[in-house]
Amino acid sequence: MKGIILAGGLGTRLRPLTKIINKSILPVYDKPLIYYPIFTLRDAGITNILIVSGREHAGQFLDLLGSGRHLGVNLSYDIQEEPKGIAHGLAVAEDFTDNDKVALILGDNIYEDSLAKAVHDFQKQEKGAKIIIKQVPDPERFGVMKFNGDKIIACFEKPKNPPSNWIQTGFYLYDNRVFDMIRKLKPSKRGEYEILDLNNLYLKEGTLTYQKIKGRWIDAGTFDSLLEANNFIAKKTKNEQFLKKTRRKYSSEKNRKRG
């Protein structure tokens, strides 16, 4: 399976921070934001990854990440010439995927949960797509799922009256037909090729599956969510450092007693 990180867009919600730098390179505590989608893919077993960005920021990613070897991945790069939506950005990756299945993650998304099970399950799925969904208190801001029992029967983009509080997050798994599916799409009212429209094509043929997550998910594309991401990662990192220090101290004391 090939991994795609979509790091395009203009980052208008984070101006002036993003006036001269891509939002996915902004710091989240002690690492650039783009590291976290890379880690999500890597830890799910996906190491061949394409980063798709706008032309104006492509050199920034190359300078920062290089081959990706130091992060345990193999990185390639391509350009989305115009910011025409997530599905449009995914279409750039057609040659890279070489008819393989695809895992797409947005470059400003942070997941606390491992997505390895979703990837493993999708590898066994004969065809179709799989999305990652989560309960949120403000579903009207996102693509919202409508259920009949445990089955998704419809997806709505930012509905005024959400049929549930389950929304699609920024991680998507597709079979090798996805690029043919994208060619069937028409631009939305805002002139973009929408990922929700792509998912609805799979939904209509009955091959869209999902996995629920409970851990923290952050779409760090606004000032408030970027601050949330920094606070969350800082606390998580310090807790991990404290646990490592405690384990080392305990191990050292145990060895002394044995000696």
Residue frames relative to the residue before (quaternion, step in Angstrom):
aa qw qx qy qz dx dy dz
M 1.0000 0.0000 0.0000 0.0000 0.00 0.00 0.00
K 0.2919 -0.7514 0.5697 0.1599 3.56 -1.03 0.84
G 0.2932 -0.7564 0.5632 0.1572 3.55 -1.16 0.70
I 0.1149 -0.7736 0.6216 0.0454 3.54 -1.07 0.85
I 0.0971 -0.7562 0.6438 0.0653 3.55 -0.94 0.92
L 0.1988 -0.7843 0.5794 0.0987 3.56 -0.63 1.14
A 0.0520 0.8126 -0.5698 0.1109 3.55 -0.40 1.30
G 0.3430 0.7433 -0.4985 0.2852 3.56 1.01 0.83
G 0.4870 0.6787 -0.4702 0.2849 3.56 -1.11 -0.66
L 0.5131 -0.6698 0.4673 0.2638 3.51 -1.34 0.32
G 0.3527 -0.7708 0.4746 0.2372 3.60 1.23 -0.19
T 0.1818 0.8433 -0.4930 0.1125 3.57 1.11 0.66
R 0.6388 0.5462 -0.3383 0.4233 3.60 1.08 -0.63
L 0.7250 0.3970 -0.2320 0.5128 3.59 1.26 -0.30
R 0.3379 0.7272 -0.5277 0.2801 3.61 1.13 0.44
P 0.5938 -0.1400 -0.7909 -0.0483 1.71 -2.08 1.36
L 0.3774 0.7480 -0.4847 0.2511 3.63 1.23 0.05
T 0.7665 0.3679 -0.1726 0.4973 3.56 1.05 -0.83
K 0.3221 0.7659 -0.5051 0.2334 3.59 1.17 0.38
I 0.8191 0.1470 -0.0662 0.5506 3.59 0.98 -0.79
I 0.7387 0.3267 -0.2111 0.5505 3.62 1.25 0.11
N 0.5148 -0.6284 0.4840 0.3253 3.57 -1.10 0.69
K 0.5592 -0.6389 0.4060 0.3381 3.59 -0.95 0.84
S 0.6460 0.5451 -0.3264 0.4231 3.60 1.09 -0.65
I 0.6423 0.4832 -0.3286 0.4960 3.60 1.30 -0.04
L 0.4548 0.6764 -0.4570 0.3561 3.60 1.25 -0.11
P 0.5227 -0.6648 0.4285 0.3181 3.61 -1.04 0.67
V 0.0786 -0.7188 0.6871 0.0718 3.49 -1.23 0.73
Y 0.7811 -0.2007 0.0099 0.5912 3.51 -0.04 1.47
D 0.8404 -0.2082 0.1447 0.4790 3.63 -0.50 -1.09
K 0.7248 0.3538 -0.2415 0.5396 3.62 1.23 0.27
P 0.5521 -0.5695 0.4702 0.3871 3.59 -1.20 0.39
L 0.6380 -0.5637 0.3760 0.3657 3.56 -1.10 0.71
I 0.6326 0.5690 -0.3325 0.4068 3.61 0.97 -0.85
Y 0.5438 0.6254 -0.4065 0.3846 3.63 1.14 -0.47
Y 0.6751 0.5483 -0.3120 0.3825 3.58 0.91 -0.90
P 0.6503 0.4581 -0.3360 0.5043 3.67 0.94 -0.62
I 0.5988 0.5427 -0.3638 0.4631 3.60 1.09 -0.64
F 0.6679 0.4959 -0.3000 0.4670 3.60 0.90 -0.91
T 0.6199 0.5523 -0.3437 0.4388 3.60 1.01 -0.80
L 0.6794 0.4661 -0.2839 0.4904 3.58 0.93 -0.90
R 0.6648 0.5236 -0.3098 0.4335 3.57 0.83 -1.00
D 0.7165 0.4566 -0.2585 0.4596 3.56 0.86 -0.97
A 0.6360 0.4745 -0.3265 0.5136 3.57 1.32 -0.14
G 0.6199 -0.5920 0.3184 0.4048 3.57 1.32 0.20
I 0.5840 0.5638 -0.3709 0.4511 3.59 1.27 0.21
T 0.0180 -0.8504 0.5244 -0.0381 3.58 -0.39 1.20
N 0.6365 0.4532 -0.3441 0.5206 3.63 1.22 -0.18
I 0.0559 0.8456 -0.5101 0.1471 3.51 -0.16 1.38
L 0.1896 -0.7517 0.6233 0.1022 3.56 -1.08 0.87
I 0.1885 -0.7527 0.6201 0.1157 3.57 -0.93 0.94
V 0.1388 -0.7821 0.6062 0.0397 3.56 -0.72 1.16
S 0.0832 0.7981 -0.5885 0.0989 3.57 -0.68 1.11
G 0.6052 -0.5060 0.4435 0.4254 3.53 -1.33 -0.03
R 0.6649 -0.5269 0.3494 0.3979 3.56 -1.20 0.50
E 0.6733 0.5413 -0.3077 0.3987 3.58 0.94 -0.89
H 0.7647 0.3605 -0.1958 0.4969 3.62 1.17 -0.45
A 0.4055 0.7511 -0.4630 0.2391 3.61 1.22 -0.16
G 0.6664 0.5178 -0.3050 0.4414 3.59 0.93 -0.87
Q 0.5981 0.5699 -0.3616 0.4320 3.59 1.11 -0.62
F 0.6717 0.4878 -0.2970 0.4718 3.57 0.95 -0.88
L 0.6466 0.5191 -0.3216 0.4572 3.57 0.96 -0.83
D 0.6548 0.5054 -0.3096 0.4690 3.59 0.96 -0.87
L 0.7010 0.4841 -0.2682 0.4498 3.59 0.94 -0.89
L 0.8302 0.3066 -0.0961 0.4555 3.55 0.76 -1.12
G 0.1979 -0.8094 0.5277 0.1651 3.59 1.12 -0.60
S 0.8202 -0.1917 0.1674 0.5123 3.57 -0.94 -0.92
G 0.4534 -0.6891 0.4425 0.3517 3.58 1.23 -0.46
R 0.4047 0.7512 -0.4542 0.2561 3.57 1.27 -0.10
H 0.6588 0.5218 -0.3156 0.4406 3.58 0.98 -0.81
L 0.6916 0.4304 -0.2697 0.5135 3.58 1.26 -0.30
G 0.5497 -0.6463 0.3760 0.3725 3.57 1.29 0.06
V 0.6591 0.4587 -0.3133 0.5069 3.58 1.20 0.52
N 0.3566 -0.6882 0.5838 0.2414 3.54 -1.36 0.16
L 0.1244 -0.8512 0.5096 0.0166 3.56 -0.28 1.29
S 0.0718 -0.7307 0.6768 0.0539 3.50 -1.27 0.72
Y 0.2639 -0.7768 0.5594 0.1180 3.57 -1.25 0.38
D 0.0600 0.7730 -0.6311 0.0254 3.55 -1.20 0.64
I 0.4525 -0.7118 0.4974 0.2029 3.54 -1.33 0.42
Q 0.1960 -0.6981 0.6736 0.1431 3.53 -1.13 0.81
E 0.3580 -0.7977 0.4423 0.1998 3.55 -0.19 1.31
E 0.7915 0.0768 -0.0375 0.6051 3.60 1.09 -0.72
P 0.4479 -0.6913 0.4899 0.2855 3.61 -1.02 0.73
K 0.1563 0.8245 -0.5198 0.1599 3.57 0.22 1.30
G 0.7853 -0.3398 0.1653 0.4905 3.55 1.00 0.72
I 0.6679 -0.5282 0.3593 0.3818 3.53 -1.30 0.44
A 0.6632 0.4983 -0.3140 0.4619 3.60 0.89 -0.88
H 0.6180 0.5331 -0.3340 0.4716 3.58 1.09 -0.70
G 0.6583 0.5028 -0.3054 0.4697 3.59 0.99 -0.80
L 0.6262 0.5305 -0.3319 0.4650 3.57 1.07 -0.73
A 0.6135 0.5809 -0.3469 0.4073 3.59 1.01 -0.79
V 0.5618 0.6115 -0.3786 0.4089 3.59 1.17 -0.58
A 0.6997 0.5198 -0.2549 0.4186 3.58 1.12 -0.75
E 0.3529 0.7861 -0.4737 0.1822 3.61 1.21 -0.04
D 0.6908 0.4663 -0.2945 0.4676 3.62 0.79 -0.93
F 0.6354 0.5584 -0.3262 0.4220 3.58 0.99 -0.83
T 0.6908 0.5187 -0.2939 0.4091 3.59 0.91 -0.90
D 0.1968 -0.8307 0.5061 0.1225 3.60 1.22 -0.39
N 0.6947 -0.5194 0.2601 0.4242 3.56 0.89 1.06
D 0.4684 0.6549 -0.4480 0.3885 3.58 1.22 0.49
K 0.6010 -0.5031 0.4446 0.4336 3.57 -1.30 0.03
V 0.2960 -0.7848 0.5353 0.0997 3.55 -1.20 0.64
A 0.1135 -0.7339 0.6637 0.0893 3.53 -1.16 0.78
L 0.0961 -0.8017 0.5899 0.0085 3.57 -0.63 1.16
I 0.0311 0.7788 -0.6259 0.0280 3.57 -0.94 0.94
L 0.4479 -0.6828 0.5079 0.2744 3.56 -1.04 0.75
G 0.5491 -0.6938 0.3835 0.2648 3.54 -0.96 0.96
D 0.7120 0.4019 -0.2671 0.5101 3.60 1.25 -0.09
N 0.5379 0.6325 -0.3950 0.3932 3.59 1.24 0.39
I 0.1196 -0.7740 0.6206 0.0374 3.54 -1.05 0.91
Y 0.1044 -0.7954 0.5966 0.0243 3.57 -0.86 1.04
E 0.3600 -0.7099 0.5634 0.2214 3.53 -0.96 0.87
D 0.6952 0.4627 -0.2659 0.4816 3.59 0.99 -0.85
S 0.4772 -0.6022 0.5485 0.3298 3.53 -1.27 0.48
L 0.2460 -0.7665 0.5761 0.1420 3.56 -1.08 0.76
A 0.2975 0.7920 -0.4850 0.2212 3.56 1.28 0.37
K 0.6442 0.5233 -0.3337 0.4469 3.61 0.98 -0.76
A 0.6347 0.5283 -0.3330 0.4551 3.58 0.97 -0.83
V 0.6591 0.4981 -0.3010 0.4764 3.57 0.97 -0.88
H 0.6532 0.5190 -0.3111 0.4552 3.59 0.93 -0.92
D 0.6741 0.4917 -0.2937 0.4665 3.58 0.92 -0.92
F 0.6718 0.5017 -0.3075 0.4499 3.57 0.98 -0.79
Q 0.5694 0.5815 -0.3797 0.4398 3.57 1.13 -0.57
K 0.7083 0.4337 -0.2491 0.4982 3.58 1.09 -0.69
Q 0.5435 0.6099 -0.4024 0.4132 3.60 1.28 -0.28
E 0.4916 -0.7113 0.4167 0.2805 3.59 -0.63 1.13
K 0.7813 -0.1505 0.1182 0.5941 3.58 0.91 -0.87
G 0.5692 0.6296 -0.4241 0.3158 3.55 -1.30 0.13
A 0.4675 -0.6375 0.5350 0.2981 3.51 -1.27 -0.60
K 0.1398 -0.7600 0.6259 0.1059 3.54 -1.30 0.37
I 0.1260 -0.7877 0.6000 0.0607 3.56 -0.98 0.86
I 0.3773 -0.6875 0.5742 0.2351 3.54 -1.31 0.44
I 0.0549 -0.8256 0.5615 -0.0074 3.57 -0.62 1.11
K 0.0805 -0.7962 0.5997 0.0025 3.54 -1.21 0.64
Q 0.4566 -0.6511 0.5314 0.2920 3.55 -1.18 0.61
V 0.0042 0.7931 -0.6081 0.0352 3.58 -0.93 0.93
P 0.5404 -0.6434 0.4291 0.3315 3.61 -1.14 0.49
D 0.7694 0.2975 -0.1528 0.5442 3.61 1.22 -0.41
P 0.0154 -0.8653 0.5009 0.0120 3.63 0.70 1.02
E 0.5644 0.6312 -0.3800 0.3723 3.58 1.15 -0.52
R 0.6172 0.5493 -0.3402 0.4490 3.61 1.26 -0.20
F 0.7613 0.3754 -0.1520 0.5063 3.58 1.27 -0.34
G 0.6098 -0.4705 0.4512 0.4507 3.51 -1.35 -0.33
V 0.1669 -0.8410 0.5141 0.0230 3.57 -0.48 1.25
M 0.3671 -0.7365 0.5361 0.1880 3.55 -1.07 0.88
K 0.1631 -0.7275 0.6553 0.1212 3.53 -1.21 0.71
F 0.1837 -0.8174 0.5437 0.0507 3.56 -0.81 1.07
N 0.1098 -0.6837 0.7070 0.1437 3.46 -1.45 0.35
G 0.7739 -0.0826 -0.0102 0.6278 3.53 0.01 1.33
D 0.7751 -0.2712 0.2284 0.5230 3.59 -0.70 -1.10
K 0.6080 0.5818 -0.3383 0.4213 3.58 1.27 -0.04
I 0.3849 -0.6867 0.5650 0.2473 3.57 -0.97 0.90
I 0.1070 -0.8166 0.5656 0.0412 3.58 -0.78 1.01
A 0.8002 0.0170 -0.0218 0.5990 3.60 1.24 -0.22
C 0.1736 -0.7445 0.6348 0.1121 3.56 -1.29 0.54
F 0.0988 -0.8104 0.5773 0.0157 3.59 -0.83 0.99
E 0.3606 -0.7372 0.5359 0.1982 3.56 -0.98 0.89
K 0.8488 -0.1815 0.0750 0.4908 3.56 -0.64 1.25
P 0.0955 0.8306 -0.5422 0.0839 3.62 0.69 1.03
K 0.5270 -0.6318 0.4656 0.3260 3.59 -1.10 0.68
N 0.7735 0.1767 -0.0961 0.6010 3.57 1.13 -0.70
P 0.2005 -0.8348 0.5001 0.1135 3.59 0.26 1.26
P 0.4191 -0.7181 0.4964 0.2495 3.61 -0.92 0.86
S 0.7726 0.0313 -0.0528 0.6320 3.60 1.30 -0.18
N 0.4451 -0.6556 0.5147 0.3274 3.58 -1.28 -0.07
W 0.4771 0.6310 -0.4544 0.4096 3.59 1.20 0.59
I 0.0363 -0.8207 0.5693 -0.0317 3.55 -0.67 1.12
Q 0.4846 -0.6290 0.5079 0.3340 3.57 -1.23 0.43
T 0.2937 -0.7439 0.5779 0.1623 3.55 -0.99 0.90
G 0.6782 -0.5558 0.3318 0.3479 3.57 -1.29 -0.05
F 0.5771 0.5245 -0.4104 0.4728 3.58 0.98 0.88
Y 0.0175 0.8196 -0.5646 0.0962 3.57 -0.67 1.18
L 0.1606 -0.7716 0.6105 0.0789 3.55 -1.09 0.79
Y 0.0267 -0.8217 0.5676 -0.0436 3.58 -0.82 1.05
D 0.4611 -0.6385 0.5328 0.3095 3.53 -1.23 0.51
N 0.6951 -0.5155 0.3123 0.3919 3.58 -1.28 0.14
R 0.5487 0.5908 -0.4090 0.4273 3.60 1.26 0.23
V 0.4204 0.7681 -0.4345 0.2112 3.56 1.27 -0.26
F 0.6697 0.5084 -0.3204 0.4362 3.60 0.98 -0.74
D 0.6003 0.5134 -0.3527 0.5017 3.58 1.17 -0.50
M 0.6227 0.5341 -0.3294 0.4675 3.56 1.07 -0.73
I 0.6466 0.5242 -0.3234 0.4500 3.59 0.94 -0.87
R 0.6410 0.5382 -0.3241 0.4409 3.60 1.03 -0.75
K 0.6273 0.5288 -0.3375 0.4615 3.59 1.24 -0.29
L 0.5778 0.6284 -0.3665 0.3700 3.58 1.23 -0.41
K 0.2199 -0.7258 0.6334 0.1539 3.50 -1.32 0.51
P 0.5936 -0.5807 0.4010 0.3869 3.62 -1.06 0.61
S 0.4688 -0.6606 0.5128 0.2845 3.55 -1.13 0.70
K 0.7398 -0.3887 0.2953 0.4631 3.57 -1.29 -0.09
R 0.7055 0.4250 -0.2686 0.4995 3.59 1.11 -0.54
G 0.5821 -0.6474 0.3388 0.3567 3.57 1.30 0.33
E 0.6015 0.5647 -0.3545 0.4400 3.58 1.22 0.41
Y 0.4173 -0.6486 0.5698 0.2837 3.53 -1.32 0.44
E 0.2344 -0.8534 0.4584 0.0812 3.51 -0.11 1.40
I 0.4989 -0.6517 0.4887 0.2960 3.55 -1.05 0.83
L 0.6062 0.5564 -0.3592 0.4404 3.60 1.08 -0.62
D 0.6300 0.5199 -0.3306 0.4728 3.60 1.05 -0.75
L 0.6280 0.5260 -0.3283 0.4703 3.58 1.05 -0.76
N 0.6715 0.4937 -0.2981 0.4652 3.58 0.89 -0.90
N 0.6300 0.5443 -0.3311 0.4441 3.57 1.08 -0.69
L 0.5836 0.5600 -0.3757 0.4525 3.61 1.14 -0.51
Y 0.6637 0.4738 -0.2931 0.4991 3.56 1.01 -0.82
L 0.6165 0.5519 -0.3410 0.4461 3.57 1.05 -0.77
K 0.6645 0.5204 -0.3035 0.4421 3.58 0.94 -0.89
E 0.7140 0.4113 -0.2694 0.4985 3.60 1.06 -0.61
G 0.5283 -0.6886 0.3710 0.3302 3.56 1.32 0.11
T 0.6007 0.5875 -0.3510 0.4134 3.61 1.17 0.42
L 0.4919 0.6340 -0.4494 0.3926 3.61 1.20 0.38
T 0.0464 -0.7832 0.6200 -0.0005 3.56 -0.74 1.11
Y 0.2022 -0.7903 0.5681 0.1082 3.57 -1.25 0.14
Q 0.1495 -0.7296 0.6505 0.1489 3.49 -1.42 0.24
K 0.3429 -0.7334 0.5537 0.1950 3.55 -0.97 0.90
I 0.1293 -0.7652 0.6225 0.1015 3.57 -1.14 0.62
K 0.3020 -0.7612 0.5516 0.1584 3.55 -1.19 0.65
G 0.6243 0.5799 -0.3340 0.4030 3.58 1.13 -0.65
R 0.7209 -0.4471 0.3190 0.4228 3.52 -1.32 0.13
W 0.0093 -0.7457 0.6662 0.0018 3.53 -1.09 0.85
I 0.0307 -0.8091 0.5863 -0.0269 3.56 -0.79 1.05
D 0.1893 -0.7252 0.6553 0.0935 3.52 -0.93 1.03
A 0.1445 -0.8714 0.4667 0.0436 3.55 0.17 1.36
G 0.3569 0.7785 -0.4481 0.2564 3.57 0.88 0.93
T 0.6890 0.3703 -0.2815 0.5558 3.57 1.29 0.22
F 0.6729 -0.4840 0.3519 0.4349 3.60 -1.24 0.26
D 0.6797 0.4944 -0.3013 0.4504 3.60 0.88 -0.91
S 0.7034 0.4498 -0.2827 0.4721 3.60 0.88 -0.89
L 0.6029 0.5329 -0.3625 0.4702 3.61 1.12 -0.53
L 0.6306 0.5080 -0.3207 0.4913 3.59 1.06 -0.74
E 0.6263 0.5331 -0.3249 0.4669 3.58 1.01 -0.84
A 0.6525 0.5194 -0.3076 0.4580 3.57 0.96 -0.90
N 0.6534 0.5134 -0.3124 0.4603 3.60 0.93 -0.88
N 0.6755 0.4887 -0.2972 0.4653 3.59 0.89 -0.91
F 0.6589 0.5183 -0.3069 0.4505 3.58 0.95 -0.89
I 0.7020 0.4578 -0.2749 0.4712 3.59 0.82 -1.00
A 0.6175 0.5439 -0.3500 0.4476 3.61 1.01 -0.74
K 0.6774 0.4817 -0.2918 0.4733 3.58 0.88 -0.94
K 0.6578 0.5161 -0.3060 0.4552 3.58 0.92 -0.92
T 0.6677 0.5072 -0.2971 0.4568 3.59 0.93 -0.94
K 0.6761 0.4900 -0.2956 0.4641 3.59 0.91 -0.90
N 0.6254 0.5252 -0.3399 0.4663 3.59 1.05 -0.71
E 0.6592 0.5043 -0.3039 0.4677 3.58 0.98 -0.88
Q 0.6475 0.5114 -0.3176 0.4674 3.58 1.01 -0.80
F 0.6354 0.5268 -0.3204 0.4650 3.58 1.03 -0.78
L 0.6600 0.5077 -0.3055 0.4619 3.60 0.96 -0.88
K 0.6427 0.5152 -0.3212 0.4673 3.58 1.00 -0.82
K 0.6542 0.5137 -0.3056 0.4634 3.56 0.96 -0.91
T 0.6538 0.5138 -0.3058 0.4638 3.57 1.02 -0.87
R 0.6539 0.5117 -0.3145 0.4602 3.60 0.97 -0.84
R 0.6478 0.5172 -0.3198 0.4589 3.59 1.00 -0.85
K 0.6536 0.5152 -0.3071 0.4616 3.55 0.98 -0.89
Y 0.6596 0.5058 -0.3041 0.4655 3.57 0.95 -0.89
S 0.6579 0.5136 -0.3037 0.4595 3.57 0.97 -0.89
S 0.6488 0.5207 -0.3107 0.4598 3.57 1.01 -0.86
E 0.6635 0.4953 -0.3013 0.4730 3.59 0.96 -0.88
K 0.6357 0.5370 -0.3220 0.4515 3.58 1.03 -0.80
N 0.6580 0.5087 -0.2989 0.4679 3.57 1.01 -0.89
R 0.6313 0.5396 -0.3308 0.4482 3.59 1.05 -0.79
K 0.6596 0.5151 -0.3068 0.4533 3.55 0.98 -0.88
R 0.6342 0.5257 -0.3217 0.4669 3.55 1.09 -0.77
G 0.6666 0.5073 -0.2973 0.4581 3.55 1.09 -0.86
